[in-house]
Amino acid sequence: MKILHTADWHIGQLFHEYDRTYEHQQFLNWLVHTLKEEQINALLISGDVFDLSNPASVSVRMFYTFLNEATKTNPDLQIIITAGNHDSATRLESPKPLLESSNIHIVGLVERDSEGNIDYEKLIIPIKNAEGIIKVWCLAIPFLRMGDYPLIADSSNSYSEGVAALYKEAFEYTLKKKQDGQAIIAMGHLHTNNAEITDLDKTERLIMGGVECISAAAFHDDIKYVALGHIHKAQKIGAKDHIRYCGSPLPMSFSELNYSHQVIVFELEGENIKEIRSIEIPLSVSLERIPGTHQPLQEVLSLLAQLPDGDKENELYPYLEVRVLLEGPEPALRHRIETALTGKKVRLAKIDPKYPALTNSSELLSQDKLNELQPLDIFSKIYQSKYNTPLPENMIQLFTQVSQEVNQKED
């Protein structure tokens, strides 16, 4: 059995307000071709199909068009989709009865029986060969929210221990169904211990302050492959070749500029894994960062002037992050950069200003010191800490004027 693992598509994402429909469509076209070329038996999509829980109609249409084309091109293909934290579990599952007739299985919710026990039967998906014989059992576990996992009494970390318990119970349930020659694999949308993450992962993926980290030991050694989603960098976990994040197919932020975007293909022969390899995804729109390190504004403008000229804005033009080193506030910064980029073959996505030798404002503004300072003192210290230069006289006058007006209104 040949299986392809992908995740974190984030269809519908705006990249610094730029629509990415073209990029996602190019990826999905490539994936349909790859599924056929590689003669894939099963496709695993480990969460975050959409970027928003209520995706736009164009995003939904794109997704279901892909499912239709993938199964038409490869009629024996099985597809298993689990919900991520960006997906609406109920919305994703809504067409489930219709899709299952096409060997497409969606698991968004962890359901319970009348006695309140987790219904593991609905989390275990059989993967069959062309003759309809079960060859693999898949633990299709979606992103787990509070209440989705077994409650662990007197636990120091109820989430991670509860998630581990769910995988343990799901594996034990599957063992009762498993026959000789059948393998067990698992899916998950979660954050594992020691996973290498980006700034975007830190702000968007660490949803519970770090307590959500799951150990690689949560997955039984007899699970032959663990197809993970949630972290955007492709990587192995716990020094184990078979526990992997495939990463996102498109760069989701400039922190992912140098990532290798890929899908993972693995083969199972009987109960054993035969081969694991990655296939690089062609990038339809590149990311550029100018300059590589922050430089003074005049030098940056000079570099931007050297960029190749283009016609009107094009969806194939690279996204650009401009890094600039400033000595103080520059109110016309965006205007000057946009002017320098007029007619250039790039699309300005982000300006990243940096100020030298920043002071830690949290030290300057401790609670005790706050009680001793006047508003102008606080403003001056914040300004000094951010821009490393004294507050200009004209801003002192403006701040004083505003303060007086506010005080008059309060009186």
C-alpha positions in Angstrom: 0.0 0.0 0.0 1.3 3.4 -1.0 0.1 6.3 1.1 0.7 10.1 0.7 0.7 12.4 3.8 -0.1 16.1 3.6 -1.5 18.7 6.0 -1.9 22.4 6.8 -3.2 23.6 3.4 -4.9 26.7 4.9 -7.0 27.2 1.8 -8.4 30.8 1.9 -5.4 32.3 3.7 -4.6 35.9 2.9 -0.8 36.5 2.8 -0.5 40.1 4.1 -3.8 40.9 2.4 -2.9 39.2 -0.9 -5.3 36.5 -2.1 -3.6 33.1 -2.6 -6.3 31.3 -4.7 -3.8 31.0 -7.6 -1.1 29.4 -5.4 -3.5 26.9 -3.7 -5.0 25.9 -7.1 -1.5 25.3 -8.5 -0.7 23.1 -5.5 -3.9 21.1 -5.8 -3.4 20.6 -9.6 0.1 19.3 -8.8 -1.2 17.0 -6.1 -3.8 15.4 -8.4 -1.0 14.8 -10.9 1.3 13.4 -8.2 -1.4 11.0 -6.8 -1.8 9.5 -10.3 1.9 9.5 -11.1 2.9 7.8 -7.8 -0.1 5.4 -8.0 -1.1 6.4 -4.4 -3.6 4.1 -2.7 -4.6 6.4 0.2 -4.3 10.2 0.8 -4.0 11.5 4.4 -4.8 15.1 5.1 -3.9 15.8 8.7 -5.9 18.9 9.5 -6.2 22.7 8.7 -7.7 22.2 5.3 -9.0 25.7 5.5 -7.5 28.8 7.1 -10.9 29.9 8.6 -13.6 28.0 10.4 -16.1 29.7 8.1 -14.3 29.6 4.7 -15.4 31.6 1.7 -17.5 29.8 -1.0 -14.6 29.9 -3.4 -12.4 28.1 -0.9 -15.0 25.4 -0.3 -15.5 25.0 -4.0 -11.8 24.6 -4.6 -11.5 21.9 -2.0 -14.4 19.8 -3.2 -13.4 20.2 -6.9 -10.0 18.8 -5.8 -11.7 15.8 -4.2 -13.7 15.2 -7.3 -10.8 15.4 -9.6 -8.5 13.3 -7.4 -11.0 10.4 -7.2 -11.9 10.6 -10.9 -8.2 10.5 -11.9 -7.5 7.6 -9.5 -10.9 5.8 -8.9 -9.4 3.4 -6.3 -8.0 6.2 -4.2 -9.1 6.5 -0.6 -8.9 9.8 1.2 -8.9 10.4 4.9 -9.3 13.9 6.2 -9.1 15.1 9.8 -10.0 18.5 11.2 -7.4 20.9 12.5 -7.7 23.7 14.9 -8.4 26.2 12.1 -11.2 24.0 10.7 -14.8 23.9 11.9 -15.2 20.2 12.8 -19.0 20.2 12.2 -18.8 22.2 9.0 -16.0 19.9 7.6 -18.0 16.8 8.5 -21.3 18.1 7.0 -21.0 16.3 3.6 -19.6 13.1 5.3 -22.5 10.7 4.3 -22.3 11.7 0.7 -18.5 11.5 0.4 -18.1 8.1 2.1 -19.7 6.6 -0.9 -16.7 7.8 -2.8 -14.2 6.3 -0.3 -13.6 9.8 1.2 -13.7 9.8 5.0 -13.8 13.0 7.1 -13.3 12.9 10.9 -13.9 16.2 12.6 -15.6 15.3 15.9 -14.8 12.9 18.7 -18.3 11.4 19.3 -19.5 9.6 22.4 -22.0 6.8 22.9 -25.1 7.0 25.1 -23.1 6.2 28.2 -20.6 9.0 27.5 -17.8 6.8 26.3 -15.6 7.8 23.3 -16.9 6.1 20.1 -13.6 4.7 18.8 -15.4 2.9 16.0 -15.9 6.2 14.2 -12.2 7.2 14.6 -10.8 4.0 13.0 -10.8 3.9 9.2 -9.9 0.8 7.2 -7.7 1.3 4.2 -8.4 -1.3 1.5 -6.6 -2.4 -1.6 -8.1 -2.4 -5.1 -9.8 -5.8 -4.4 -11.5 -4.3 -1.3 -9.4 -6.2 1.2 -8.4 -4.3 4.4 -4.6 -3.8 4.4 -4.2 -0.9 6.9 -6.1 0.5 9.9 -5.9 4.2 10.4 -6.4 6.0 13.7 -7.9 9.2 12.2 -7.7 11.5 15.2 -8.7 15.2 14.6 -7.5 18.2 16.6 -8.5 17.5 20.2 -10.2 20.1 22.2 -11.1 20.2 25.9 -13.5 17.3 26.6 -12.5 15.3 23.5 -10.1 13.0 25.4 -10.3 10.8 28.5 -10.2 12.7 31.8 -7.1 11.8 33.8 -7.7 12.2 37.6 -5.0 14.0 39.6 -3.0 14.9 36.5 -0.4 17.6 36.4 -1.1 18.1 32.7 -4.6 16.8 31.9 -4.4 17.8 28.2 -1.2 16.0 27.2 -2.0 13.0 29.3 -5.5 12.9 28.1 -4.4 13.0 24.5 -1.9 10.2 25.1 -4.6 8.2 26.7 -6.9 8.6 23.7 -4.2 7.4 21.3 -3.6 4.4 23.6 -7.2 3.5 23.8 -7.7 3.9 20.1 -4.7 1.7 19.4 -6.0 -1.0 21.8 -9.4 -0.8 20.2 -7.9 -1.3 16.7 -5.9 -4.3 17.9 -9.2 -6.1 18.4 -10.0 -5.5 14.7 -6.5 -6.1 13.3 -5.7 -9.3 11.6 -2.3 -10.8 10.6 -0.7 -8.9 7.8 -2.5 -5.7 8.5 -0.7 -2.5 9.6 -1.8 0.3 11.9 -1.0 4.0 11.2 -2.2 7.1 12.9 -3.1 10.8 12.1 -2.9 13.7 14.4 -3.1 17.5 14.5 -1.1 18.5 17.5 2.1 20.0 18.8 4.8 17.5 19.9 7.6 18.1 22.4 10.8 19.5 20.8 9.2 20.3 17.5 11.0 23.0 15.6 8.6 26.0 15.2 8.5 29.4 13.6 7.3 32.7 15.0 4.0 32.0 13.3 3.8 28.7 15.1 4.5 30.4 18.4 1.7 33.0 18.0 -0.9 30.8 16.3 -0.2 27.2 17.1 0.7 27.2 20.8 -2.9 27.5 21.8 -2.7 26.6 25.5 0.5 28.3 26.7 2.7 25.3 26.0 0.9 22.7 28.1 -0.5 21.1 24.9 2.9 19.5 23.9 2.6 15.8 23.3 5.4 13.3 23.7 6.4 11.0 20.9 5.9 8.2 23.4 2.2 8.8 23.1 2.3 6.8 19.9 2.7 3.0 20.4 5.8 1.5 18.8 3.6 -0.8 16.7 2.0 2.2 14.9 4.0 2.0 11.7 3.6 5.7 10.7 2.2 8.8 12.4 1.0 11.5 10.0 1.1 14.8 11.8 -0.2 18.3 11.0 -0.1 21.6 13.0 3.5 22.6 12.7 4.5 24.1 9.4 8.1 22.8 9.1 8.6 19.3 7.8 10.5 17.3 10.4 10.8 14.0 12.2 9.8 13.8 15.8 11.6 12.1 18.7 14.4 10.9 16.4 11.9 8.5 14.9 11.8 8.3 11.2 8.1 7.2 11.1 6.7 10.1 13.2 6.6 13.1 11.0 5.2 16.5 10.2 5.0 16.9 6.4 4.8 20.7 6.8 2.6 23.2 4.9 2.5 23.1 1.1 2.8 26.9 0.9 4.9 29.3 3.0 2.5 30.8 5.6 4.9 33.6 6.7 8.3 35.0 5.9 9.7 32.9 8.7 9.1 29.9 6.4 11.1 31.5 3.6 13.8 28.7 3.5 11.5 25.8 4.3 11.4 22.8 2.0 7.7 22.4 1.2 6.8 18.8 0.6 4.5 15.8 0.9 5.5 12.5 2.4 5.0 9.2 0.6 5.4 5.9 2.5 4.9 2.3 1.5 3.6 -0.5 3.7 4.3 -4.1 2.9 2.1 -6.3 5.1 2.6 -5.1 8.7 5.9 -3.3 8.0 6.9 0.0 6.6 9.0 -0.4 3.5 10.0 3.1 2.4 9.5 6.7 3.5 10.4 9.6 1.2 9.6 13.2 0.5 8.5 14.8 -2.7 9.2 18.6 -3.0 6.2 20.8 -3.9 7.0 23.3 -6.7 6.6 26.9 -5.4 4.4 28.9 -7.7 5.1 32.2 -6.0 8.4 32.9 -4.2 9.2 35.0 -1.2 11.9 37.6 -1.2 13.6 39.5 1.6 15.5 42.7 0.9 18.0 43.2 2.3 19.0 40.0 4.0 19.8 41.9 7.2 18.4 45.2 8.3 20.1 48.2 6.6 19.7 52.0 6.8 16.8 53.4 4.8 18.9 55.0 2.0 20.7 51.8 1.4 17.5 49.9 1.3 15.9 52.3 -1.2 19.0 52.0 -3.4 18.6 48.2 -3.4 14.9 48.4 -4.2 15.7 50.7 -7.2 17.9 47.9 -8.6 15.0 45.4 -8.8 13.8 44.5 -12.3 11.0 46.5 -13.8 7.6 44.8 -14.5 4.2 45.7 -15.9 1.1 46.1 -13.7 0.9 43.9 -10.6 0.9 40.2 -11.4 -0.2 37.3 -9.2 3.1 35.5 -10.1 5.3 38.3 -8.8 7.2 37.4 -5.6 6.0 38.6 -2.2 8.5 41.0 -0.7 9.6 41.7 2.9 11.6 44.9 3.2 14.0 45.1 6.2 15.1 48.5 7.3 17.2 49.9 10.1 15.9 53.1 11.6 17.3 55.5 14.1 13.9 56.9 15.1 10.3 57.0 13.8 9.9 57.5 10.1 6.3 58.6 9.4 6.8 58.4 5.6 8.5 55.0 5.6 5.8 53.1 3.8 5.3 55.9 1.2 9.0 56.1 0.4 9.3 52.3 0.1 6.1 52.0 -2.1 7.4 54.8 -4.3 10.7 53.0 -4.7 8.8 49.9 -5.7 6.6 51.5 -8.3 6.7 49.5 -11.5 8.9 46.8 -9.9 8.4 43.0 -10.4 7.5 42.4 -6.8 4.5 42.8 -4.4 5.2 44.5 -1.2 3.9 42.3 1.6 5.7 43.4 4.7 7.9 46.2 6.1 10.1 45.0 9.0 11.6 48.1 10.8 14.3 47.6 13.4 15.8 50.1 15.9 19.3 49.7 17.3 20.1 48.9 20.9 16.5 48.7 22.2 16.1 49.0 26.0 13.8 46.6 27.8 10.8 48.7 28.5 9.4 46.2 31.0 12.3 47.0 33.3 11.7 50.7 32.9 8.1 50.4 33.7 7.8 48.1 36.6 4.7 48.6 38.8 6.5 50.4 41.5 8.0 52.9 39.0 4.7 53.4 37.2 3.2 54.7 40.4 5.9 57.4 40.6 5.8 58.6 37.0 3.7 61.2 35.3 2.1 60.4 31.9 4.7 62.4 30.0 7.5 60.5 31.8 6.0 57.2 30.8 5.6 58.3 27.2 9.2 59.6 27.1 10.6 56.3 28.5 8.6 54.2 26.1 9.8 56.3 23.1 13.4 56.2 24.3 13.2 52.4 24.8 11.7 51.8 21.3 13.7 54.3 19.2 16.8 54.7 21.3 16.6 58.5 21.0 15.1 61.2 23.2 11.5 62.3 22.7 11.5 65.3 20.3 10.4 68.7 21.5 7.5 68.9 19.0 6.1 65.6 20.3 6.4 66.8 23.9 4.3 69.8 23.0 1.7 67.7 21.2 1.5 65.2 24.0 1.1 68.0 26.6 -1.7 69.6 24.5 -3.6 66.3 24.3 -3.2 65.6 28.0 -4.6 69.1 28.8 -7.6 68.5 26.6 -8.3 65.1 28.2 -8.0 66.6 31.7 -10.4 69.4 30.8 -13.0 67.0 29.5 -12.7 64.9 32.6 -13.2 68.0 34.8 
